[in-house]
Amino acid sequence: MAAPSKPITVAVTGGAGMMATLLRPYLADAGYAVRLLDLAEAPGPRSNESVHVGSVTDPEFMNAALAGVTGVVHWGGLHREKTWEEIVSTNITGTQVTLEAARRNGVDRVLLASSTHAVGFHPTHAAAADAVLAPRPDTYYGVSKAAVEALGSLYADKFGMKVVSARIGTGGERPENLRTLGSWLSPADSFRLVEAALSAAGAPGHHVVWAVSANSRGWASLEAGRAIGFEPQDNAEDFAGDVDTTTPDEWAALLGGAWAGSDHKVGIDNYPHLAAK
């Protein structure tokens, strides 16, 4: 693939996390210079990658890290339910600090990680409509992603930036269960999303899109993504033979799945066993 003309340098927050780890080879192979920002040191940087250790909540760190950058992929943040204080500090304040640092450095293209959980109490079938669903969060985490979208809207309208809020279904190397056969975003399609969001083409403004692949069992309209040039190509169905499709998904009626259920508690980590992974 030929090296892109713009953006030349891309900063990726959450650079040591799962989504960034899966994205990195595509960015590097396409010729981008990549800055990996995280509290943890991203392992094994390639020659066109640089590692920057610090917090998205630290304005001084973020202002320095985004100097000379032409696009930002904001994957950094907490990715499951936590206390209100933790969620506000990392996900909401961290996004505001990131957007403000981008603005101060003249960066006018930003991709924000929103989530299905920002609209988790909507029925799943509602996602098939081309119209953008209004926030209906299922957790404090979902509230934070609705706030991420609101901040993206503010910075786009106030400062003429192009900001894309991507309502991510399920990231990962491959789908792992029946639900994710519909919600999976492949690593290659996450790269296609990044290229569409950070492209110089397309009008400035705030764009809310579904970040899912072209899954045969997909429930989301892809039209908003196509409007900014995001055309997913992968299909979770290619992995269906390795997934248990015989057990019904009891939470299939709601976009938030189990997170919208009474057993998923607000303000606590419902998956402490994942902390060490």
C-alpha positions, 0 to 999 in steps of 0.5 A: 500500500502506498504511503498516505499524503495526509495525515502524515503523523497520527497519535493513538491514545491507549497505544498499549491497549488491545484496539491499538495493538491490532491497529498498529500493523496497518498504520505502520505498513501504510507508512504513517508515523505513529505516536503511541500514547499510554500510561503503559509503554507500548511494546516493540515499537517499529521504526515509524512508531514512537512511544510516549508514556503519560496520561490523557488527563494530563494537559501538559503531557498531551499538549507536548505529545500532539505537537506536530500531529495531523490526526488523533485516534483517541482509543484511550480510556476505561473500557468497562464499568468503574466507579463514577469518579474513575469514569469521569476522570479518565473517560470524560476529562481525558477526552476533553483534555485530548480534544483541547490539546488537539485544538491547541496544536491545530489538529483538526481531525480526531477519531473518538472511541464511543460505544454501543453502550452509549445507546445500550437501552435502545432495542437492537433493531433500532440500530438498523435505521439510518438516523443516528440514535439519541444517547440512551446509556446503560451504565456510567461507562455508557454515560461517559461515551455519550459525553465523549460524543457531546464533547466531539460535537462541541469541538467540531461546531465551535472550532471547525474540526472534523470529529468522528465518534465511532460507536464501537460494537466489539473489537478484537482479532476475531468474533468469539460468541453469537452476539459478536457475529453481529457486532464485530469490528475487525482490525482491518476495518478499524484501520479503514475507519481511521483512514476515513475519519482522518482523511482530508476529504469530507466536511468538517463537523461531528459525525456519529457512525457505527464502528462494525464490520460488514457482518452478515448478521449485523444489526447496524446501518452502515450509511453514516460511516459510508458518508465519510468514506468508511466502507467495511469489508470484513465479515464475522461470518467467516468465523461462524464455524468456530462460534457456538451459534446454538445457544440463544443470546438472551440479551439480543433484544437490547443494544447493551446486551447484558450491560443493560440487565439488572445483574450488571451493576452500575459503578463497579467492575463487573469483570474483575477477572479481566483486570490481569489480562 
